[in-house]
């Protein structure tokens, strides 16, 4: 791995995301770019198990000084809501076959991590300061419904799936991974808005964001760098 880690900044007046260019799903937010970069660095140890699934070198520890901002874009209402929602110029870059397979593998690892985390969690999770927050079963359903929407965005017509229909969930994921492995030119998938790089990032980010939420709300004390 190079000495510096390329990141993109997606900013709005209320919220900013810092996202690692080469590591789908490693993305955190803050009130401004500096805080987003701090959160991203703090989450490196939590992303390391995902990177390990692809057997690629990943730093044991990351400081803000190791992060190099390669691109800045203006965010949208989705960014302010809490989603890294705008593809960057880096997301439009073409990939070779090995890179497409690597990124798909990281998405698959993010799903597997979410599944393990949710399966090991109690139904009742610690509530927020005002008593808010979904319990585990509702988070599982939310992630599944989001993945269905992502599949449709990728040109896969996906109907309703129940969280206990594991064969249907697996079939949907296999189809999504096939698209990610095959879409390498940098153009939007299925003639829509998402490129393969962005799709991989968005899907992995959402699964990991909620897996980490479960971890933090399951534990007695929240972990450093809690995301959205």
Buried (B, 14 or more C-beta within 10 A) or exposed (E): EEEEBBBBBBBBEEBBBBBBBBBBBBBBBBEBBEBBBBBBBBBBBBBBEBBEBBEEEBBEEBEEEBBEEBBEBEBEEBBBEBBBBBBBEBBBEEBEEEBBBBBBBBBBBBBBBBBEBBEEBEEEBEEEEEEEBBBBEEBBBBBBEBBBEBBBBBBBEBEEBEBEEEEBBEEBBEBBBEBBBBBBEBEBBBEEEBBBBBBBBBBBBBBBBBBBBBBBBBEEEEBEBBBB
